[in-house]
Amino acid sequence: MRRLSVLVSLAVLLPSLALAQGAPVVTSRQPGTVKGTVEYARGQFFLKSGRETVCIMGSDDDPAVEGYLEAMAGREISLSGPVVVFSTGNRCIVAERSALPAPAAASTGATLPGCTSPVALQTMEGAIKNMGLKVQKISSPQAISDAREVDPDVRFCRANALTDRGLFNAFYDIHWKARATGAWYVEVTLR
């Protein structure tokens, strides 16, 4: 009986040790600056410069950071903050709201609002009201992964919309109406 108990313990312990050995760990963390073009893929923002790609951490924790990065997709920026290196060799910069470059310094020309920006959400809510529905709550707004590869002049987004007629998946696209004047509009599809 004791032998069986030891074997069961080993059978449980060995897979968890193997899993722990494969998990990346932080090997260094120091202040730094990373310059590159903002890209988005597989639910993660990156800065790409030449052959180097640096992931951006912190955008999931702060909607303002995420909105900024969405608006800057495809543009070159410079971010300063803690640079974290993992045991896998991957490097990430931690983006903090207080360290974001001023919009005028980071961008030239008009940009579409991000999927999570208040103005985009208010416009989407207005479009749903124009469908004859009373919006009670909008939740979980997000950019749809890799959508910028389809059309860089459109933001493809989704959110949950609770209305007087039930809960819907709201797919909303932000398009340019007149880029020169900064005018844009939102198309909404409820499912």
Beta strands, then each sheet from edge to edge (+ up, - down):
strand 1: 26-41
strand 2: 44-49
strand 3: 52-57
strand 4: 76-86
strand 5: 91-94
strand 6: 135-143
strand 7: 154-163
strand 8: 166-178
strand 9: 183-190
sheet 1: 1+ 2- 3+ 5+ 4- 1+
sheet 2: 6+ 7- 8+ 9-
end
